[in-house]
Amino acid sequence: KIMKFAISSTVLWVVCLTASASASSTVQKKPYVSPKALVNGEVKLGGFDNEPAKVLGCCDLHTITDDNSCVEVDDNSTLNPVEIGAMPQFSEEEVLAVLESSKNAWDGGAGAWPQMSMNERIERIELVVSYLRELREEIVNVLMWEIGKNLKDAQAEIDRTIVFIEQVIAAIKDPSNTDFNAGWQDVSGTRAFVRRAAIGIML
């Protein structure tokens, strides 16, 4: 079953989630992703200037109970979007504060991240991958509720992301890959020591 509704002038097709089990239907437990943002290297969980915007999902022909589970009701029920989280809505002052913290972290190329070695950066990214693995099922559930992916496609999206990151890291670590390994190279007829480095702030 499909419901069409608009959010911020963008029309979304939301496929409501159902999974057949014998004669009954079950639905994954409704998630709730609280509003949060990364500010100055720390996760900010609240205290934003503006009211967070609701993020809506759908529960098919089911009713959300107080414990966030879904129960099936009669076939005459209306498909209603349900709240599955909230997204911070930054004020101009908050956006500029984040930009300033990024400039301070970059510090003209002398900050902690740009001064890290390639191996140190890889270690940080590998840590992120380990967290993605731990949270895989939670992320899959949110994907299904938020954008209507079925279970198999949602799992594949997370798995492809992890595999891609690991493949990039493997390519960088490959000693034969001169594009990413610091060393002496001939560049336009000049013998130079080439080293990859962070290039600055990106928006």
Backbone as a ProteinNet text record, in pm:
[ID]
protein_1_A
[PRIMARY]
KIMKFAISSTVLWVVCLTASASASSTVQKKPYVSPKALVNGEVKLGGFDNEPAKVLGCCDLHTITDDNSCVEVDDNSTLNPVEIGAMPQFSEEEVLAVLESSKNAWDGGAGAWPQMSMNERIERIELVVSYLRELREEIVNVLMWEIGKNLKDAQAEIDRTIVFIEQVIAAIKDPSNTDFNAGWQDVSGTRAFVRRAAIGIML
[TERTIARY]
84.6	0	88.5	48.7	132	52.8	116.1	51.2	137.8	75.4	147.4	119.6	226	205.5	325.6	309.9	414.5	478.7	610.8	686.4	779.1	768	853.4	851.8	734.6	710.1	768.3	824.9	876.7	777.4	736.2	639	713.7	674.6	738.9	640.6	688.6	608.3	657.4	571	610.1	541.3	619.6	565.1	549.4	427.5	402.7	447.2	506.2	577	486.5	482.5	413.5	494.8	489	557.6	462.4	436.9	339.5	401.6	325.5	367	242.6	233.2	113.2	-6	-110.6	-229.6	-227.2	-130.1	-124.5	-15.6	-18	83.2	156	286.2	364.9	440.1	471.4	543.6	660.3	773.9	889.5	852.7	909.4	881.2	916.5	826.4	846.8	968.5	1061.9	1179.3	1149.6	1237.4	1232.7	1376.8	1412.8	1547.1	1539.5	1598.3	1590.6	1674.8	1638.2	1715.5	1854.4	1954.3	2092.8	2177.2	2289.5	2379.8	2521.6	2618.3	2759	2806.1	2839.2	2881	3012	3114	3243.6	3297	3278.3	3332.2	3249.5	3134.9	3050.9	2908.1	2839.5	2701.3	2609.8	2537.2	2442.6	2305	2245.1	2120.2	1997.1	2015.7	1900.9	1946.3	1851.8	1884.9	1904.7	1837.5	1848.5	1760.5	1798.3	1723.2	1580.8	1565.9	1435	1378.3	1246.8	1180.9	1219.6	1266.3	1301.9	1182.1	1209.3	1103.2	1073.6	947.1	908.8	948.6	992	1018.8	909.3	840.1	723.5	750.2	692.4	694.1	550.7	530.2	394.6	378.8	258.5	236.6	129.7	101.3	6.8	-127.8	-197	-328.3	-309.5	-235.2	-206.3	-219.1	-231.6	-236.3	-112.4	-48.5	67.1	19.2	65.7	26.7	123.8	94.1	177.4	319.6	337.8	472.8	544.8	493	554.2	542.4	460.5	440.3	317.1	300	189.7	90.8	-35.6	-138.8	-230.5	-273.6	-357.5	-500.7	-561	-699.2	-778.9	-904.8	-990.3	-944.9	-991.1	-947.7	-995.4	-1086.2	-1137.4	-1052.9	-940.4	-855.3	-788.9	-756.2	-689.5	-539	-464.9	-318.5	-274	-219.2	-175.5	-25.9	46.3	189.1	209.1	315.3	345.5	483.7	502.2	629	734	847.2	954.4	1083.8	1078.5	1198	1181	1289.6	1288	1424.8	1424	1547.3	1571	1691.7	1720.5	1704.7	1655.2	1641.7	1726.4	1849.3	1944.1	1904	1930.9	1917.7	2044	2040.6	2158.7	2276.7	2252.1	2360.1	2422.3	2339	2390.9	2475.4	2429.4	2504.7	2642.2	2645.5	2772.3	2864.4	2806.6	2887.8	2952.6	2878.1	2933	3045.5	3023.8	3126.9	3253.1	3236.5	3351	3426.8	3353.6	3420.2	3497.9	3445.1	3515.6	3644	3636.6	3756.3	3862.2	3817.6	3911.9	3975.5	3894.6	3946.6	4046.7	4019.5	4112.1	4240.2	4226.4	4339.8	4446.8	4400.5	4496.3	4578.9	4527.9	4602	4683.1	4678.8	4758.4	4674.1	4543.9	4456.6	4487.9	4417.8	4446.1	4423.8	4308.9	4280.4	4376.8	4398.4	4490.4	4634	4670.7	4806.6	4822.3	4711.1	4719.4	4784	4848.5	4901.6	4786.1	4812.7	4710.2	4661.4	4753.7	4715.1	4626.1	4653.7	4570.4	4429.7	4418	4285.3	4209.7	4280.6	4218.6	4165.6	4241.8	4197.1	4066.2	4053.6	3930	3811.5	3833.6	3726.7	3687.2	3786.2	3756.7	3674.3	3696.3	3615.9	3470.8	3452	3316.7	3248.3	3321.8	3266.2	3222.7	3302	3265.6	3135.5	3115.1	2989.9	2872.6	2896.6	2792	2747.2	2842.9	2808.8	2722.7	2759.8	2685.8	2541	2524.1	2392.9	2317.7	2368.2	2312.7	2162.3	2114.7	1972.7	1886.6	1937	1862.8	1851.7	1962.5	1962.4	1870.9	1875.5	1789.1	1642.4	1605.4	1466.5	1424.1	1512.2	1481	1463.9	1550.9	1539.5	1403.7	1359.8	1231.4	1116.7	1120.7	1011.9	1016.6	1137.6	1148.7	1124.1	1183.1	1174.6	1110	1053.9	975.9	1054.9	1182.1	1259	1211.3	1214	1185.5	1309.4	1293.3	1400.9	1528.1	1514.3	1631	1707	1635.6	1700.5	1766.2	1700.6	1757.7	1886.4	1886.5	2007.8	2118.9	2083.3	2182.9	2245.4	2165.8	2219.2	2327.5	2301.9	2402.4	2524.7	2502.5	2614.1	2700.7	2636.3	2714.1	2800.1	2745.9	2821.9	2946.5	2929.9	3043.1	3146.8	3100.5	3193	3269	3199.8	3265.8	3376.7	3346.9	3448.3	3568.4	3542.6	3652.5	3735.2	3669.5	3742.4	3830.3	3779.8	3859.1	3981.6	3960.9	4073.3	4176.8	4129.8	4221.5	4303.3	4236.6	4307.1	4412.9	4379	4474.2	4594.1	4569.8	4677	4767.5	4719.9	4796.5	4929.4	5043.6	5174	5199.9	5136.1	5159.2	5079.4	4991	4907.2	4981.6	5050.1	5132.4	5049.8	4921	4836.9	4811.9	4818.9	4785.2	4900.6	5009.5	5121.9	5230.8	5263.9	5365.4	5499.3	5567.9	5697.9	5749.8	5871	5931.9	5875.7	5835.4	5780.5	5833	5827.9	5860	5732.2	5724.8	5607.2	5647	5600.7	5633	5783.2	5859.3	6004.2	6077.1	6005.3	6066.3	6055.3	6164.1	6163.5	6104.6	5992.1	5924.2	5873.3	5865.6	5806.3	5658.3	5572.6	5429.1	5356.9	5274.7	5200.6	5057.5	4961	4821.9	4793.5	4710.4	4679.2	4536.8	4477.4	4345.5	4354.7	4247.3	4254.3	4171	4093.9	4020.2	3876	3796.3	3657.5	3565.6	3472.3	3375.7	3235.5	3148.5	3009.8	2918.6
-118	0	123.4	223.4	342.1	466.2	554.9	681.3	793.7	893.9	1007.3	1129.4	1193.8	1317.4	1408.1	1538	1636.2	1686	1702.6	1763.9	1866.1	1991.5	2099	2104	2096.1	2104.8	1988.5	1888.4	1770.7	1657.4	1597.2	1488.8	1358.1	1288.3	1162.1	1047.8	940.4	818.9	732.1	706.2	627.4	492.3	388.2	253.9	208.3	185.7	145.2	1.3	-23.6	-147.8	-257.5	-368.1	-485.1	-607.9	-706.7	-832.6	-944.8	-1034.6	-1139.9	-1253.2	-1300	-1414.9	-1499.2	-1610	-1693.2	-1606.8	-1607.2	-1530.2	-1391.4	-1361.4	-1230.9	-1144.9	-1013.8	-920.5	-859.7	-839.2	-775.3	-659.2	-560.6	-442.5	-418.1	-378.7	-346.4	-237.1	-244.8	-146.6	-5.8	87	224.8	285.2	341.4	404.2	548.6	605.5	749.8	799.5	885.1	941.9	1083.7	1104.1	1234.4	1337.5	1465.9	1570.2	1583.8	1578.1	1590.8	1647.8	1709	1767	1764.9	1753.8	1757.4	1902.2	1955.8	2094.8	2101.3	2155.6	2172.3	2040.1	1932.7	1802.8	1727.4	1780.9	1715.3	1702.1	1594.7	1573.6	1656.4	1748.3	1833.8	1768.7	1741.3	1666.4	1753.8	1882	1968.9	2112.1	2198	2337.3	2417.3	2376	2448.6	2573.9	2674.2	2799.7	2780.1	2697.1	2676	2539.6	2528.5	2401.1	2299.7	2180.1	2078.2	2042.5	2008	1968.1	1819.9	1783.8	1644.1	1566.7	1443.6	1353	1247.3	1232.3	1145	1015.7	908.6	779.3	732.3	604.1	554.2	416.9	386.8	258	172.8	191.1	107.6	102.7	-9.8	-22.5	-69.4	6.1	-28.9	95.4	74.1	183.6	176.6	290.7	294.9	297.1	203.5	198.5	279.6	291.8	373	320.2	189.4	132.8	128.3	207.1	221	95.9	-0.1	-116.6	-93.4	-178.9	-162.7	-276.9	-245.1	-348.6	-330.7	-441.9	-435.8	-399.5	-315.7	-275.3	-308.1	-265.8	-304.2	-239.5	-296.5	-255	-116.2	-56.8	75.5	187.7	152.2	252.5	341.2	461.3	555.7	546.8	557	557.9	694	698	823.8	822	928.1	934.5	943.1	880.7	884	944.7	1007.2	1073.6	969.9	970.5	874.3	944.5	1074.8	1147.2	1296.5	1367.7	1513.2	1558.1	1666.9	1718.5	1863.1	1893.1	2030.6	2130.4	2248.5	2357.5	2473.4	2485.1	2582.6	2726	2813.9	2956.7	3003.9	3126	3181.2	3185.1	3221.8	3231.7	3094.4	2991.7	2857.1	2807.3	2836.3	2794.7	2861.4	2990.6	3064.1	3014.8	2973.4	2920.6	2787.8	2703.2	2576.8	2602.7	2697.7	2732.3	2780.8	2863.5	2915.1	2802.4	2706.2	2593.7	2510.1	2499.5	2426.7	2499.2	2631.1	2710.1	2694.5	2692.1	2674.5	2535.6	2433.9	2297.6	2283.3	2351.6	2348.5	2423.5	2540.9	2620	2640.9	2678.7	2705.4	2585.7	2465.6	2344	2288.6	2355.8	2311.9	2240.9	2216.8	2150	2002.6	1936.7	1796.3	1704.4	1719.9	1631.2	1652.3	1775.2	1791.3	1750.5	1750.6	1712.1	1562.3	1489.3	1344.7	1277.3	1166.7	1086.7	1014.4	961.4	887	768.2	697	581.5	621.7	735.6	782	815.2	875.3	905.4	777.3	680.5	552.2	485.2	493.1	433.2	496	627.2	695.4	650.5	637.1	594.4	449.5	365.7	226.1	218.3	310.6	315.8	349.2	443.6	477.9	354.8	277.5	156.9	57.3	44.6	-48	-4.9	126.8	177	150.4	165.6	137.3	-9.1	-98.8	-240.4	-264	-199.6	-216.3	-166	-57.3	6.1	-35.9	-136	-175.2	-197.5	-277.8	-310.6	-187.7	-100	22.4	112.6	126.9	211.3	152.1	20.9	-47.2	-19.2	-29.2	-5.4	138.4	234.3	374.4	395.8	335.1	349.5	298.9	186.7	131	224.5	279.2	366.8	503.8	555	692.7	702.3	611.2	626.4	506.7	414.6	306.9	195.6	178.9	67.3	-63.5	-172.1	-300.7	-348.2	-452.8	-497.7	-532.1	-607	-650.6	-532	-434.8	-318.6	-229.4	-215.7	-133.9	-196.5	-327.3	-396.5	-382.5	-394.3	-384.3	-245.4	-141.7	-4.8	14.3	-33.5	-22.5	-106.6	-229.8	-320.5	-267.7	-210.7	-153.3	-37.7	43.6	156.8	109.5	9.1	-44.8	-106	-183.6	-247	-141.3	-35.5	70.8	136.6	168.8	231.5	139.2	10.9	-85.2	-99.3	-93.7	-103.3	19.4	137.1	259.6	252.9	207.9	196	96.7	-15.7	-115.8	-58.2	22.4	83.3	182.2	257.9	355.7	285.6	173	100.3	23.8	1.2	-75.2	-4	-66.9	-2.5	39.3	-28.3	3.6	125.3	175.3	289.2	418.9	473.3	592.3	718.5	713.2	830.7	860.8	757.9	777.8	749.8	699.6	670.4	775.1	839.4	944.4	887	961.9	916.4	1006.9	978.7	1057.7	1017.1	1117.2	1092.9	1197.8	1163.6	1260	1331	1461.1	1540	1646.8	1628.9	1724	1749.7	1641.8	1654.5	1696.9	1714.2	1755.2	1642.6	1611.9	1510.9	1573.2	1518	1579.4	1472.1	1510.1	1421.7	1457.3	1367.1	1393.2	1329.3	1408.4	1360.4	1413	1325.5	1366.5	1443.6	1547.6	1628.2	1680.1	1708.3	1770.7	1908.6	1951.9	2078	2190.5	2162.2	2272.7	2237.1	2339.8	2324.3	2304.4	2210.3	2187.5	2207.3	2271	2291.6	2203.2
0	0	0	-70.5	-86.6	-50.3	20.5	53.2	0.2	-53.3	-109.8	-23.7	22.4	95.8	73.6	105.5	76	203	196.7	305.5	242.7	287.9	236.4	84.8	27.2	-117.1	-195.9	-127	-195.9	-179.9	-289	-281.5	-258.1	-153.5	-119	-136.6	-194.5	-198.3	-84.7	10.2	125.9	119.2	110.9	108.6	253	295.3	432.7	452.5	567.4	588.9	642.8	573	625.2	593.3	677.5	653.2	690.4	596.9	620.8	701.5	798.3	877.6	898.4	820.3	819	779.6	862.9	828.2	886.2	969.6	1035.1	974.7	1006.4	958.1	1076.1	1061.3	1165.9	1106.7	1187	1142.6	1235.8	1179.5	1262.1	1362	1481	1584.8	1536.4	1560.1	1516.3	1586.2	1508.7	1570.2	1609.7	1687.1	1710.1	1718	1623.3	1618.3	1673.7	1789.8	1854.8	1780.3	1788.9	1718.9	1778.7	1694.1	1740.8	1628.8	1665.5	1566.3	1620	1529.2	1567.9	1564.7	1681.7	1693.9	1772.7	1709.8	1775.3	1830.1	1752.2	1790.5	1893	1932.6	2031.1	1977.7	2020.2	1978.2	2067.5	2003.9	2075.9	2068.9	2184.3	2190.7	2210.7	2231.7	2254.5	2271.9	2310.9	2333.7	2207.6	2097.6	1971.6	1975.8	1897.4	1895.8	1843.5	1740.6	1680.3	1716.8	1705.5	1731.5	1623.7	1663.2	1562.8	1474.4	1350.9	1257.8	1273.8	1268	1279.5	1153.5	1172.5	1061.4	1063.8	950	945.4	870.1	922.6	856.1	842.3	817.3	796.3	860.2	907.4	974.1	908.7	782.8	710.5	781.3	775.1	839.1	982.7	1059.3	1196.4	1283.3	1410.8	1506.5	1594.9	1617.4	1705.8	1850	1929.1	2069.6	2154	2282.4	2371.5	2383.4	2363.1	2375	2240	2142	2008.9	1922.4	1962.4	1877.9	1789.2	1687.4	1593.3	1608.9	1608.4	1613.4	1493.8	1435.8	1315.9	1352.9	1271.2	1293.3	1167.7	1162.1	1050.1	919.8	809	675	635.5	712.8	679.6	738.4	801.8	864.6	760.2	799.9	710.8	730.4	620.9	629.6	680.9	799.1	858	883.4	846.3	877.3	1027.7	1076.9	1219.7	1241.3	1354	1383.9	1423.2	1352.4	1382	1423.4	1441.2	1483.1	1465.6	1487.2	1470.9	1421.3	1344.8	1284.9	1329.8	1380.7	1423.4	1309.7	1342.1	1245.9	1297.1	1245.3	1298.2	1263.9	1356.6	1329.8	1258.3	1206.7	1139.9	1236	1360.5	1459.8	1485.3	1492.1	1516.9	1399.6	1277.9	1159.3	1157.1	1185.2	1185	1295.8	1409.9	1519.9	1479.3	1406.2	1358.6	1258.6	1169.7	1072.1	1143.4	1245.2	1319.3	1389.1	1445.4	1511.9	1410.2	1287.8	1181.8	1142.4	1133.5	1101.1	1209.5	1335.2	1445.8	1443.2	1407.8	1400.8	1286.3	1175.7	1062.2	1097.1	1157.7	1207.3	1100.8	981.9	874.2	832.5	858.5	823.1	938.5	1054.3	1169.6	1275.1	1243.2	1338.9	1353.9	1448.7	1480	1359.9	1290.9	1177.7	1061.1	1015	901.1	932.3	1060.2	1096.3	1122.4	1122.1	1141.7	1021.1	1047.2	937.4	867.9	750.1	677.8	760.4	824.6	905.2	1022.3	1082.3	1194	1146.6	1030.4	976.5	943.9	887	854.3	980.4	1088.5	1215	1262.1	1245.5	1286.7	1201.1	1070	980.5	1009.3	1038.6	1072.9	1201.3	1292.7	1414.8	1381.6	1288.4	1244	1184	1104.4	1042.4	1150.2	1255.3	1363.1	1429.9	1444.8	1501.3	1406.4	1275.9	1178.3	1188.2	1207.5	1220.8	1345.3	1454.9	1579.6	1566.2	1490.9	1479.2	1353.3	1284.4	1154.1	1159.7	1252	1255.3	1286.4	1374.3	1405.5	1282.2	1209.3	1089.8	983.1	967.4	869.6	901.2	1027	1066.5	1036.5	1064.9	1036.3	885.9	805.6	660.2	610.5	663.2	620.2	655	775	817.2	749.6	727.7	676.6	527.3	449	303.1	234.7	315	256.2	191.3	227.2	172.4	235.8	158.2	220.2	296.7	376.3	464.5	387.1	278.2	201.2	143.4	86.3	25.9	131.2	246.6	353.5	406.2	422.8	467.3	364.8	237	129.9	124.9	152.7	149	254.5	376	482.7	449.5	403.8	374.8	261	157.7	45.7	93.1	182.6	235.3	308.6	394.2	470.7	377.6	279.1	184.2	105.1	62.6	-14	67.8	194.3	280.7	295.5	317.6	335.2	207.4	92.1	-34.9	-57.4	-21.6	-35.1	56.2	179.9	274.1	221.3	166.9	111.6	-3.7	-88.9	-201.9	-153.4	-49.1	4.6	66.9	134.4	201.9	105.8	-16.3	-114.7	-144.3	-112.9	-133.7	-277.7	-372.1	-513.2	-559.6	-474.3	-510.4	-476.4	-573.8	-551.1	-529.7	-566.7	-548	-400.9	-317.2	-176.6	-80.1	-129.3	-41.4	-57.8	53.1	48.2	1.9	-80.4	-129	-239.5	-280.6	-386.8	-522	-599.7	-732.5	-829.8	-957.2	-1061.8	-1103.3	-1079	-1112.3	-1213.3	-1336.6	-1443.9	-1454.4	-1445.9	-1461.1	-1334.7	-1225.7	-1099.5	-997.3	-930.1	-825.6	-699.2	-651.9	-538.4	-442.4	-313.5	-213	-204	-246.7	-256.3	-137.8	-71.7	45.7	40.6	62.3	65.9	193.9	183.5	300.6	291.5	407.2	409.3	344.1	277.2	201.7	261.4	366.8	426.8	458.6	481.1	524.2	404.5	415.6	308.4	364.8	288.4	328.7	243.7
[MASK]
+++++++++++++++++++++++++++++++++++++++++++++++++++++++++++++++++++++++++++++++++++++++++++++++++++++++++++++++++++++++++++++++++++++++++++++++++++++++++++++++++++++++++++++++++++++++++++++++++++++++++++

